[in-house]
Amino acid sequence: MKITDIKTRVAAIPLNSKLRHNTGVHPGYFLRTILEVFTDEGIIGLGEVGGGDQRGAIEKIKHRVIGLDPFHLEEIKLRALRSIYYLSNSRIYAAIEIACLDIQGKVLNRPMSDLLGGSIRPKVPFIAYLFWRYDRPGGGDDTTPMDIARHTQELSQQYGFKSMKLKAGVMEPKVELQAMRECRKLLGDDFGLRIDPNGVWSRETAVRMAKSLEELDLEYLEDPCWGLTGMQAVRERTSICLATNMYPNKFDDLGPAIKMNTIDIILTDLHYWEGPMGVKKLEAICSTFNLGVAMHSGAEFGIELAAMIHTASTIPAMHYAGDAHYHYLEDDIIEGGKLQYKDGAIDVPKGPGLGVKLDEDKMKHYGKYYEKMGDYYARFHRDDRNPDWRPVIGGM
């Protein structure tokens, strides 16, 4: 079996609100580049990648994998990720690997999880991912700590979530601290709490906030400040477990992070960590050094979410509920519509490979929506309601 072509399309799907973060605002939709990897035996594998319109990047790299066997992932990785410094892109490689694993599963008539060691759980739990929102359903914005607490309660009641994470670094730290306190009061002692300012707090603020957050018994504090040395400084001064999807978020920095004792938990990501197989390698390293593992979200659609679920279902140590922005999406591009939450979890997809298929009508519809709305990564890091605002790392 040989890869004969890789075709790409971009789709954008509306959200039910605009999501604020510490470097700007998601402007009411997510967009993803969808891959179809074709083979000489007529089997097609699906992949997905974020980061804006990636069609040009994939076009530059695809000639290096055409003609290769989709079962030979190490050869594909050497050619597509390791060989050329200026084209080295773990995101692109991961999307290709996901598609190749989809092909492998279809050839073998086995789910992707079987190719990764087999599922040890039939479903994967997820969190209530919280953002300060503009243009909420029904109108209005999130402006107070109680807005965050009530939204957490709504998501818990609607989807069955048992944990939450606040995307912080948007409001003043004391306001976000109060939001976490209100969540604890409203949701109770057994509800899991997490907060993630994405490294925007200064070292001093991060240490001070960590001390104040200790009373809330967090599951973890994620990326409180910038860099490995910043994380190390906070970890030395708090009893809260520190998690990261930023420092490190690639194998190059994993050794120094472990040596410096900067982290307790690494949030795996199919794209940062070189595909599902890379995540399995990461998990083995984490087990060696007794580090926890969780799952990061990159604002994925159903193709990548299915790959995330397959991967997470095979990792014994992944007892933390996974991140997902999925509950903000209005729709999906896969047949049958969005994957369904049941008691805060999503079942591991059945069927060969990923277990999901493209809905061509929706793909065309949301492809046209993308053409209308455009690639927001050129204007992602801004807030139209505050045109003079700029993100300042360490400025809080």
Backbone hydrogen bonds, N-H to C=O, Kabsch-Sander energy under -0.5 kcal/mol:
donor,donor_aa,acceptor,acceptor_aa,energy
3,I,68,L,-2.6
4,T,38,F,-2.5
5,D,38,F,-1.1
7,K,36,E,-2.5
9,R,34,I,-2.0
11,A,32,R,-2.3
12,A,366,Y,-2.0
13,I,30,F,-2.4
15,L,28,G,-2.5
16,N,328,Y,-1.8
18,K,134,Y,-2.6
19,L,26,H,-0.9
20,R,18,K,-0.6
20,R,132,W,-2.5
21,H,24,G,-2.5
24,G,21,H,-1.6
25,V,380,F,-1.3
25,V,382,R,-0.8
26,H,19,L,-3.1
28,G,26,H,-1.6
30,F,13,I,-2.1
32,R,11,A,-2.2
33,T,49,V,-3.0
34,I,9,R,-3.5
34,I,32,R,-0.6
35,L,47,G,-2.4
36,E,7,K,-2.3
37,V,45,G,-2.9
38,F,5,D,-2.9
38,F,36,E,-0.6
39,T,43,I,-0.6
40,D,2,K,-1.9
42,G,39,T,-1.5
45,G,37,V,-2.4
47,G,35,L,-1.9
49,V,33,T,-2.1
54,Q,52,G,-0.8
58,I,54,Q,-2.3
59,E,55,R,-2.3
60,K,56,G,-1.7
61,I,57,A,-1.1
62,K,58,I,-2.1
64,R,61,I,-1.8
65,V,62,K,-1.8
66,I,62,K,-1.7
67,G,3,I,-2.9
68,L,65,V,-2.2
72,H,69,D,-2.1
73,L,71,F,-1.5
76,I,72,H,-2.0
77,K,73,L,-2.7
78,L,74,E,-2.3
79,R,75,E,-2.0
80,A,76,I,-3.0
81,L,77,K,-2.5
82,R,77,K,-1.8
83,S,78,L,-1.0
85,Y,83,S,-0.6
87,L,84,I,-0.9
88,S,84,I,-0.7
88,S,85,Y,-1.1
93,Y,89,N,-2.3
94,A,90,S,-2.6
95,A,91,R,-1.9
96,I,92,I,-1.9
97,E,93,Y,-2.8
98,I,94,A,-2.7
99,A,95,A,-1.8
100,C,96,I,-2.4
101,L,97,E,-2.8
102,D,98,I,-2.0
103,I,99,A,-2.1
104,Q,100,C,-2.8
105,G,101,L,-2.5
106,K,102,D,-1.9
107,V,103,I,-2.5
108,L,104,Q,-2.5
109,N,105,G,-1.2
110,R,105,G,-2.2
112,M,353,G,-2.5
114,D,111,P,-1.4
115,L,111,P,-0.7
115,L,112,M,-1.3
116,L,112,M,-0.7
116,L,113,S,-1.0
117,G,114,D,-0.8
118,G,113,S,-3.0
120,I,313,S,-3.3
121,R,313,S,-0.7
124,V,346,I,-2.4
126,F,344,G,-2.9
127,I,322,G,-2.0
128,A,163,S,-2.9
129,Y,127,I,-1.0
130,L,128,A,-0.6
130,L,165,K,-3.6
133,R,131,F,-0.6
134,Y,18,K,-2.6
136,R,140,G,-3.0
139,G,136,R,-2.9
142,D,133,R,-2.8
143,T,141,D,-0.6
147,D,144,T,-0.7
148,I,144,T,-1.2
149,A,145,P,-2.0
150,R,146,M,-2.9
151,H,147,D,-2.0
152,T,148,I,-2.3
153,Q,149,A,-2.2
154,E,150,R,-2.5
155,L,151,H,-2.5
156,S,152,T,-2.4
157,Q,153,Q,-2.5
158,Q,154,E,-2.5
159,Y,155,L,-2.8
160,G,155,L,-0.5
160,G,156,S,-1.7
161,F,155,L,-0.7
162,K,126,F,-0.5
164,M,192,G,-2.1
165,K,128,A,-1.9
166,L,194,R,-1.9
167,K,130,L,-3.0
167,K,165,K,-0.6
168,A,166,L,-1.1
168,A,196,D,-2.1
175,V,172,E,-1.0
176,E,172,E,-1.8
177,L,173,P,-2.4
178,Q,174,K,-1.9
179,A,175,V,-1.9
180,M,176,E,-1.9
181,R,177,L,-1.9
182,E,178,Q,-2.5
183,C,179,A,-2.0
184,R,180,M,-2.1
185,K,181,R,-2.2
186,L,182,E,-2.6
187,L,183,C,-3.0
188,G,184,R,-1.7
191,F,188,G,-0.9
192,G,162,K,-2.5
194,R,164,M,-0.6
195,I,220,Y,-0.9
196,D,166,L,-2.7
199,G,223,D,-3.2
200,V,197,P,-1.6
201,W,224,P,-0.8
206,A,202,S,-2.9
207,V,203,R,-2.2
208,R,204,E,-2.4
209,M,205,T,-3.2
210,A,206,A,-2.4
211,K,207,V,-2.1
212,S,208,R,-1.8
213,L,209,M,-2.5
214,E,210,A,-1.1
215,E,212,S,-0.7
216,L,213,L,-2.1
217,D,214,E,-1.4
219,E,193,L,-2.8
220,Y,193,L,-0.9
221,L,241,C,-2.6
222,E,195,I,-2.7
222,E,220,Y,-0.5
223,D,243,A,-2.4
226,W,201,W,-0.6
230,G,226,W,-0.7
231,M,227,G,-2.3
232,Q,228,L,-2.4
233,A,229,T,-2.0
234,V,230,G,-1.8
235,R,231,M,-2.7
236,E,232,Q,-1.8
237,R,234,V,-1.7
238,T,235,R,-0.8
243,A,221,L,-2.3
244,T,265,I,-1.4
247,Y,248,P,-0.6
253,D,250,K,-1.2
254,L,250,K,-0.5
254,L,251,F,-1.0
255,G,251,F,-0.7
257,A,253,D,-1.9
258,I,254,L,-2.3
259,K,255,G,-2.7
260,M,256,P,-2.5
261,N,257,A,-0.6
261,N,258,I,-0.8
262,T,257,A,-2.0
264,D,242,L,-2.7
265,I,242,L,-1.9
266,I,292,G,-2.5
267,L,244,T,-3.2
268,T,266,I,-0.9
268,T,294,A,-3.0
273,W,269,D,-2.3
274,E,271,H,-1.0
275,G,270,L,-3.9
278,G,274,E,-0.8
279,V,275,G,-2.1
280,K,276,P,-1.8
281,K,277,M,-1.8
282,L,278,G,-2.6
283,E,279,V,-2.6
284,A,280,K,-1.6
285,I,281,K,-1.7
286,C,282,L,-2.7
287,S,283,E,-2.3
288,T,284,A,-1.8
289,F,285,I,-1.8
290,N,287,S,-0.9
291,L,286,C,-3.1
292,G,264,D,-3.0
293,V,317,A,-0.5
294,A,266,I,-2.0
296,H,268,T,-3.6
305,L,301,F,-2.3
306,A,302,G,-2.2
307,A,303,I,-1.7
308,M,304,E,-2.8
309,I,305,L,-2.6
310,H,306,A,-2.6
311,T,307,A,-2.4
312,A,308,M,-3.0
313,S,309,I,-2.2
314,T,311,T,-1.6
315,I,312,A,-1.4
318,M,315,I,-1.5
319,H,317,A,-2.1
320,Y,293,V,-0.6
322,G,125,P,-2.8
323,D,295,M,-2.4
328,Y,325,H,-2.4
329,L,326,Y,-1.2
330,E,14,P,-2.4
335,E,357,K,-2.8
337,G,334,I,-1.7
342,K,345,A,-3.4
344,G,159,Y,-2.6
345,A,342,K,-1.3
346,I,124,V,-2.1
348,V,122,P,-2.8
353,G,110,R,-2.6
355,G,352,P,-1.4
359,D,333,I,-3.0
360,E,358,L,-0.8
363,M,359,D,-2.7
364,K,360,E,-2.3
365,H,361,D,-2.3
366,Y,362,K,-3.1
367,G,363,M,-1.4
368,K,364,K,-2.1
369,Y,365,H,-1.7
370,Y,366,Y,-1.6
371,E,367,G,-1.9
372,K,368,K,-1.8
373,M,369,Y,-2.6
374,G,370,Y,-3.5
376,Y,374,G,-0.7
378,A,375,D,-0.9
379,R,376,Y,-1.3
382,R,380,F,-1.8
386,N,383,D,-1.8
389,W,386,N,-2.2
394,G,200,V,-1.7
395,G,200,V,-0.5
395,G,392,V,-2.0
396,M,200,V,-0.8
